[in-house]
Amino acid sequence: MHTLKGTKFSIFIGLLPALVIYLGIAVVPIGLSLYYSAMNWDGISPMTFIGLDNFIEIMKDPIFWNSLKNNIFIMIAGIVGTIPFGLLLALLLNKKLKGSGFFRTVGFLPVVISSVIVSLIWGMIYNTEYGMLNSVLGLFGLDSLKQNWLGSTEWSMLSISITYIWQNCGLYMVILLAALQNIPAEVNEAAHMDGATGLKKTFLITIPMIRDTLVVAIVYSISGSFRVFDLIQVMTGGGPAHYTEVMTIYMYNNAFVNMRFGYGSAVSILILVFSLIVVTVVNKLGMEKKR
C-alpha cells in the first residue's frame, strides 16, 4: 500500500509541470475570456459590467451568422477533403513503393510551411492578372472560365477551401499511415487468403481496422476548422463584403480593430461552445457505431 501511494505521488509530481502549463495557456485564458465577455471594455477606459448584452448583440448581427456559415463550409471541406485525400495518400504510401519516403516528405511539407507563406503562394496562383490558374486556362483556350477567384462572392470560399485542403492533407496522411502500419500482418494475410483484394479489402477490412483513428482525425479536423485564421486573413481579410469571414476573423475585427475586447471575448466563448458541440456530436456518433 505504501509503495502504491508513493507511485501515485511520483506520477502526480511528474504530471504537475504539464498540468501547470496547461492551466496557464488553456484554462486560465478561457476563464478570463468568460469574465471579459460580460464587460464593455475598449482596453483603455475602465471596464463596465453589462451581463449578457454582448452575446445578445452577437446573436442579432447577421455578419456573425455569415461567419458561422463560412466556418461550417470550411469544416465540411476539411472532413470531405483533407481526410479522404489523406487516406488515399496513406494507402498508396503503405504499399512500400519505391521512393515512398520522398513522397511522404513532400506530402507532409505543406503542413510545416507557415500559413502566411501558403497564403501568399496560393494568392499568386489565384491572381486575376498574372496568376498561374488563369494563365493555364488561357493556355488551353478556356478564357471563359477565368475568374477573380478571391474577389468573387461565388468562388472565394471554394478557392480558400482548396488551399485549406492542400495545406492540411499531409497531416492526416501521416496520422492514417501510422494507423495502417499498425494493422497486424496476420489480418492482411487472412484477407488475402479469403480472396479480399483491392477496393474490397480496403472498404471491408482496412478502413474498419483504423476506424478509431479516423474518428480522431475527424474530431481534430473539426477543431482545426474553427481555429482557422491566418490563411484567410492573408488571402482575403474576410472579403469581399464579409463573404469569406469566419468567426476568428470576426472576433479579431471586433476585438483588435474596433477595440471592443468584451465583445471579442464573447465571440471567442461562442467559438469554443460551437466547436465543443460539434466535436461532442461526432464523438457520440462514433461511439454508437462502434457498439
Disulfide bonds with the S-S distance in Angstrom:
none
